[in-house]
Amino acid sequence: MNISENDISTAEFFDGHPTLEVLEIKVNKLKNLKGISNMPCLRELNVEENLLTNYRDLNNLDKL
């Protein structure tokens, strides 16, 4: 799924995507990746050009 360049500022409410494997969410305004942890099948993630300071919200994603 590609949702890049959409001025997205939070991913906290990203749910309902338990089988999503690829997510491009670059060039947005994300400060954290809290909702991304609700995607256990995610194996590719592109978060370039956001406002992220850490990636600790991804620690439970074994396939990433």
Secondary structure, 3 states (H helix, E strand, C coil): CECCCCCCCCCCCCCCCCCCCEEECCCCCCCCCHHHHHCCCCCEEECCCCCCCCCHHHCCCCCC
